[in-house]
Amino acid sequence: MNDLNPTASPVVAELVERSNRLGSDPKNTNYAGGNTSAKGTATDPVTGEDVELLWVKGSGGDLGTLTPSGLAVLRLDRMRALVDVYPGVDREDEMVAAFDYCLHGKGGAAPSIDTAMHGLVDAAHVDHLHPDSGIAIATAADGEHLTKEVFGDKVVWVPWRRPGFQLGLDIAAIKEANPRAIGCVLGGHGITAWGDTSEQSRKNSLWIIRTAERYIKQHSKKNPFGARVKKYEPLSPARRRARAAEVAPLLRGVASQDRPMVGHFIDDKVVLDFLASRNAPRLAELGTSCPDHFLRTKVKPMLLDLGPDAPMDKVRTRVAELHEAYRADYAAYYDHNAKALGGEWPAMRGADPLIILVPGVGMFSYGKDKQTARVAGEFYVNAINVMRGAEGLSTYAPIDESEKFRIEYWALEEAKLQRMPKPKPLATRVALVTGAASGIGRATAVKLAAEGACVVIADLSQELAREAAAAIGGPDVAVGVQVDVSDAAAVQAAVDAAVLAFGGLDLVVNNAGLSLSRSLLETTEKDWDLQHDVMAKGSFLVARAAAKVMIDQGIGGDIVYISSKNSVFAGPNNVAYGAAKADQAHQVRLLAAELGEHGIKVNGVNPDGVVQGSGIFAGGWGASRAAVYGVDEKDLGKFYAQRTLLKREVLPENIANAVFVLCSDELSHTTGLHVPVDAGVAAAFLR
């Protein structure tokens, strides 16, 4: 072992391997939930003597993907010495700051609130997990009795206590008083297990989880959620997703009143069955219990009490009513608890729901980015499983509302939020870029994603669209869809795909295009129709479908047309292309005038010929234009550069930068503008 690197210890390797194995199975714990630890010795590089260390998963890490760098490393003697200075439950928050004085060397990751549990329990290896089966027993009204009945004396009940130093003391005392115990059930929260070896700890954790699963399966009542309600039966998959795409913009607007949100949609059977049950309204109102769950999902969801086939005008009215009631209820929850508990609390962070349930359709979850929104949805699925287990054995009884408030507005939670990096300029924005598998479109998609947007790569080639999306970052950042922009149904399908992938749509780049370089006499009617169908008609179809989503959301948006200097510059042998681009250019002005009242900006970018990476130029347009100008095709970019005022070749990234600026806050008051990105073509100056 490298004495100066305590994370190189074999103990650490075992801990990381155990953590990854436990964390990779969602039955064991949720994403970023729970923590694991190991104790061992290392040589102190200052004294040369052995020192006892505690390695424990740090704050904010995920067990399934944990690496040594995600561990906090503390001196065990100093950590346990905190018992002598612990000031009591009323000053719990001070103990997390005290952990910093126990760190070994640089200490690795920041210690979490659960560090005390791991350090104070007299066991070499400790696992704290949030399995659905364990939380089901932990949230049952008679959870203490069930714990004894399910596990005998191998697992001990621990009454609810907020995570912290006192909980660590409680569990340490329970382990000492129950030498046969391998773990405990934490009321309202989860489980903790321990062992003398890493493998024993893992096996003990799994024994508790699997034993709970088997007991629930064998002893649960037949219909834990009650009888099914015919009114709320699920639509067929195709109708369900069509309905989801229809209501998603409206719901995203609701979730984004305080701050913009990205959305995620889930229509798994577990969600649909819950929403079709008689007891779903009662259980949804009770909210979640495990702190990891409600910190991601808020204390409770918003439930739409209409059937999935209700007329949209009725849905709009009812959603508005429910949203107003939800916000008032959340404000009352905040005001009541802040007053009743006394002291100073962080300001209310927002009163919009993070989970919206639509019977017969599915669940919409929201967050500051796609991953956060997706995980929130996954956590509510966990909560449904917990409620099913608790109701099947007993009655679901989550922790008290005041305890939820204490955790939601905990000073430590607030400090964690304040430490988060500043959002990127386009964070929470959902962008759809057409013709985005190559050239200008791809460069634009890459730029928007780099600035924080979620991006839908739309292209005629589905394979190339998916490849481009994967290269940008995968489904939490970008998705690829196939679209023929001249086909209204295909355009609507692409917009629906964007809405279902990320909750809505904020930014559209009309980039899809093609060109045929022919003289007037050589241009056929088919040539004319093809170019106008793709660029003039295609841009209209995309803008129309996108504008409907943006108007329903009620949070504004941007539509950007990639037009061309040819929209104002008359060059030879491109009558169809130039006319189509002029059509696009005037659409910018027309739509800017029409959509401004909805907060939707419409602008354009006029590039000169962009040769590098261009599908258009590679498809024959480059050869044709080179022939017109009497240069070699390979020198066409250089030729275009030399005829500009700046003598610079225009690259796809230059266009992408212009699109970003048009959609950024810096140009929040600009609409109806065409930005030339042509390195200076005097004949194309706007007048």
Buried (B, 14 or more C-beta within 10 A) or exposed (E): EEEEBBBEBEBBBBBBBBBBBBBEEBBBBBBBBBBBBBBBBBBBBEEEEEBBBBBBBBBEBBBBEBEBEBBBBBBBEBBBEBBEEBEEEEEBBBBBEBBEEBBBBEBBBBBBBBBBBBBBBEBBBBBBBBBBBBBBBBBBBBBBEBBBEBBEEBBBBBEBBBBBBBBBBBBBEBBEEBEEBBBBBBBBBBBBBBBEEBEBBBBBBBBBBBBBBEBBEEEBEEBBBBEEBEBBBBBEEEBBBBBBBBBBBBBBBBBBBEEBBBBBBBBBEBBBBBBBBEBBBBBBEBBBBBBBBBBBBBBBBBBBBBBBEBEEEEBEEBBEEBBEEBBEBBEEBBEEBBEEEEEEBBEBBBBBBBBBBBBBBBBBBBBBBBBBBBBBBBBBBBBBBBBBBBBBBBEBBBBEBEBBBBBBBBBBBBEBEEEEEEEBBBBBBBBBBBBBBBBBBBBBBBBBBBBBBBBBBBBBBBEBBBBBBBBBBEBBBBBBBBBBBBBBEBBBBBBBBBBBBBBBBBBBBBBBBBBBBBEEEEBEEEBBEBBBBBBBBBBBBBBBBBBBBBBBBBBBBBBBBBBBBBBBBEBEBBBBBBBBBBBBBBBBBEBBEEBBEBBBBBBBBBBBBBBBBBBBBBEEBBBBBBEBEEBEBEEBBEBBBEBBEEEBBBBBBBBBBBBBBBBBEEBEEEBBBBBBBBBBBEEBEEE
